[in-house]
Amino acid sequence: MDNSEELSFETLLKLRDEVGLKTYQQFEAEKYYNKNETEQALNRKRKMKESKTNSDDDEAPVEISSKRPFKKNKPSQKWRIEAPRNINPRFLNREVNKKQNQPKNNKNVEILNDGTKFYKTKKVQRTEELVNKFIELKKNGQLEKHLDKRRKKIAGKERKKMNIEK
């Protein structure tokens, strides 16, 4: 069969059909290369096929670890002194309110230290407190704003009641 070059194309096809494609290709390869080289090539092909079957997992989604990564400590921030104009105005208001309310809180503490207990105010006292409150609001010019807020609050409560009743 060394004279396969002299054979016609039809006879080569018949030979391939009789022997089988793989053996025919091996025969052709042996003709052009050493037997060792063809074995090495076949081994490489086998390894490639094996590696392909093992690499089917590469197409699968990657598993993500449920463990959280360790947080690296940030360097400590140095306290820096800022100008008062940069401080949040709400903070300043809070400080002012604390100073204003401090005497009131001190009175409450003194009353508790004397042994008297807090009690719910009677209706008359409550009305007097409300009258005083409205007088103060009128002096400050905040009465209309306060009444609008009250109206909105009451209207919201009524709307909630209407929705619940339906």
Residue pairs with C-beta under 8 A, 6 or more apart in sequence:
1 27
2 31
4 12
4 28
4 31
7 15
15 24
16 24
19 27
26 38
26 42
29 38
29 41
30 38
33 41
84 92
111 118
121 129
134 143
137 143
137 146
